[in-house]
Amino acid sequence: MIPLTNIILIIIVGWIVISFIAVVFENLFLWIYLKKSGAKILFIRTGKLGYLGKAYKNWCKENGVSPEPRLRLRRILLINMILAWITFILLVISVSDKP
């Protein structure tokens, strides 16, 4: 039988992996969308946190589109990933404190 702590750890690690994949794919999809839309973006800066969001916001302003739904999704995905990491760290600390 697998201890409950190991099962919880596996679930949290899965949560982290899925959260990371979601953030990466959302960035990829946004980059592809902006490239197809003709927005001026530099590939070398796409890894910088906030660059694609700012480029998308500028593109929306130029085209009269509201950027809020997409930016809200990006915020939710990032917060989800941060919460997954915090949960993982707290679990590891609580497990390591026990003898």
Secondary structure, DSSP 8 states (H G I E B T S, - for coil): ---HHHHHHHHHHHHHHHHHHHHHHHHHHHHHHHHHHT----GGGTTSTTHHHHHHHHHHHHHT---HHHHHHHHHHHHHHHHHHHHHHHHHHHHHH--
